[in-house]
Amino acid sequence: MTRYGYLGPEGTFTQMALHAWQPAQSREQVAFGSVDAALHALREREIDAAVVPIENSVEGGVSATLDALASGDPLIVTGEILVPITFVIAAREGVTLTDVRAVGSHSHAWAQVRGWAQQKIPDARYVPTLSTASAAADLAGGDTPFDAAVCAPVAAANHGLTVLADDIGDMASAVTRFVVVSRPEWLPRPTGFDKTTVVLYQRSDRAGGLLELLEQLAARGINMTRLESRPTKESMGSYCFSIDLEGHVQDARVGEALMSLHRVCAQVRFLGSYPAANGQAVSVDPLTSDPAFAEAADWLASIRNPGR
Ligand SMILES: O=C(O)C(=O)Cc1ccccc1
């Protein structure tokens, strides 16, 4: 049985993602207080895989996850899960919306209800917590620097909290993307609807540097689905690029692009190839298909070996 770590405690959106990924009978689940703690346990082989949030449609990338994957012992993404998110604001019994002075929640949850909060509880302070469910659990447990939590309906129910308002997200269509992370001991097989995640470190900061990297993808007909710059943390103004692209490292065009990036970059960190959650087939130009690359390789071999 696979042991999955996840950003807990019980009742987080991450736990919902894990449940959507694996039926209960084929998994064990271990809650961790932070993304870093879950990925550390994975590196230490205490668990087989970890489910962590990586991006949402409102706030963008989850920096804690992007940074924890970009450094330390290598890990790879082996799956992705999309979860539609709805938020409630909940409090201990007897507290009403007008009593709320401070709200505890995960920063990505707060970012997605900011408009609602501005309208309904404009004077309330925000207090960051490690997850939405930990805000709910702490609130139920007693002494907290906040008197309401923004969390999933299930987290409010688990802790006997009163829901003061439901469906308070600013964007009805908010979706969060979670990834399943594993040690790099195996690769998911190509499916035709795959994504590949890499982090690129430039050799030097110069005019056209990013363009040069992106040209390697464009020339091979590779579409990107996410591009973020993250500080390398080494010095002010030093960035790396975290990229999701369509295709699998086993696809010729992706393999060729990664080889070129490896040549021109200071470092390419491969973070996995995995089936896209939307299951949509990647559209591939016939000129950048596997047969086209194979035919070109045959042609090169033939002109290199004229006698054969
Ligand atoms: O705190 C949680 O419940 C999480 O799983 C992280 C998160 C927070 C907000 C939106 C999506 C995921």
The ligand as an SDF file (V2000), in Angstrom:
LIG
                    3D

 12 12  0  0  0  0  0  0  0  0999 V2000
   -4.7000   24.9730    3.3370 O   0  0  0  0  0  0  0  0  0  0  0  0
   -5.2040   24.0840    2.6330 C   0  0  0  0  0  0  0  0  0  0  0  0
   -6.3170   23.5720    2.8260 O   0  0  0  0  0  0  0  0  0  0  0  0
   -4.4680   23.6230    1.4700 C   0  0  0  0  0  0  0  0  0  0  0  0
   -4.6090   22.5090    1.0760 O   0  0  0  0  0  0  0  0  0  0  0  0
   -3.6440   24.6340    0.7490 C   0  0  0  0  0  0  0  0  0  0  0  0
   -4.5730   25.4450   -0.0970 C   0  0  0  0  0  0  0  0  0  0  0  0
   -5.0500   26.6550    0.3470 C   0  0  0  0  0  0  0  0  0  0  0  0
   -5.9150   27.3830   -0.4390 C   0  0  0  0  0  0  0  0  0  0  0  0
   -6.3280   26.8990   -1.6580 C   0  0  0  0  0  0  0  0  0  0  0  0
   -5.8610   25.6790   -2.0880 C   0  0  0  0  0  0  0  0  0  0  0  0
   -4.9740   24.9550   -1.3070 C   0  0  0  0  0  0  0  0  0  0  0  0
  1  2  2  0
  2  3  1  0
  2  4  1  0
  4  5  2  0
  4  6  1  0
  6  7  1  0
  7  8  1  0
  7 12  2  0
  8  9  2  0
  9 10  1  0
 10 11  2  0
 11 12  1  0
M  END
$$$$
